[in-house]
Amino acid sequence: MKRVILTILLALNLAVPGVFAASEKGYNSHFGDMDTNNDKGVTWEEFKAFFAQAEQEKFQEADMNKDGKIDHGEWHKFKDKYGYGHVNK
């Protein structure tokens, strides 16, 4: 039974990227994986879609210039602040 549950959780995580990201790995990902429209900015909607359990306060903290988007530099500064290293794919 444990094996079945683990298999289902693994399949869900592969099918829906980011579903467990906020709870298990913290806010740690490649910027490009969150920037789904490739406009070089991650909106709250993109952030929330990637991190299923995202907190808006964390998004606002990462959006250091308060323009409503997280850019690549802001994302790395935010990750550095919390000790999240570079994620290898």
C-alpha positions in Angstrom: 0.0 0.0 0.0 2.8 2.4 0.8 4.4 1.8 -2.6 1.1 2.6 -4.3 0.8 5.9 -2.4 4.4 6.8 -3.2 3.8 6.0 -6.9 0.7 8.2 -7.0 2.5 11.1 -5.3 5.5 10.8 -7.7 3.2 10.7 -10.7 1.3 13.7 -9.5 4.5 15.7 -8.9 5.7 14.8 -12.4 2.3 15.7 -14.0 1.8 19.0 -12.1 5.2 20.7 -11.7 5.5 22.6 -8.5 2.7 20.9 -6.6 5.0 20.0 -3.7 7.6 22.7 -4.3 6.6 25.2 -1.6 6.0 22.6 1.1 8.9 20.3 0.5 11.6 22.3 -1.2 10.7 25.8 -0.2 10.6 28.5 -2.8 13.3 27.1 -5.0 13.2 26.7 -8.7 14.6 27.9 -12.0 13.3 31.3 -13.0 12.4 30.1 -16.5 10.2 27.3 -15.1 8.0 29.9 -13.4 8.0 32.5 -16.3 5.5 30.6 -18.4 4.9 33.4 -20.9 8.7 34.1 -21.3 8.2 37.9 -20.7 11.2 38.0 -18.3 8.9 38.6 -15.3 7.0 36.3 -12.9 3.6 37.6 -11.9 1.7 36.6 -8.8 -0.5 34.4 -11.0 2.5 32.6 -12.4 4.1 32.3 -9.0 0.9 30.8 -7.5 0.5 28.4 -10.4 4.0 27.1 -9.9 4.1 27.0 -6.1 0.7 25.5 -5.2 1.0 26.6 -1.6 2.5 30.0 -2.3 2.1 32.9 0.1 1.5 36.3 -1.4 3.8 37.8 1.2 6.7 35.8 -0.2 5.9 36.9 -3.7 5.9 40.5 -2.5 9.2 40.0 -0.7 10.8 38.7 -3.8 9.4 41.6 -5.9 12.0 43.9 -4.5 11.2 46.9 -6.8 7.4 46.5 -6.2 6.5 46.5 -9.9 4.2 43.5 -9.6 6.7 41.1 -11.2 9.7 39.2 -10.0 12.6 39.5 -12.4 15.6 37.1 -12.7 17.9 39.2 -10.5 15.2 39.6 -7.8 14.6 35.9 -7.8 18.2 35.0 -7.2 18.6 37.6 -4.5 15.4 36.2 -2.8 16.8 32.6 -3.1 20.2 33.7 -1.8 18.6 35.3 1.2 17.0 32.0 2.2 20.0 29.8 1.3 18.4 28.2 -1.7 21.2 27.3 -4.1 21.1 26.9 -7.8 18.7 24.1 -8.8 20.1 21.5 -11.2 17.6 20.1 -13.6 
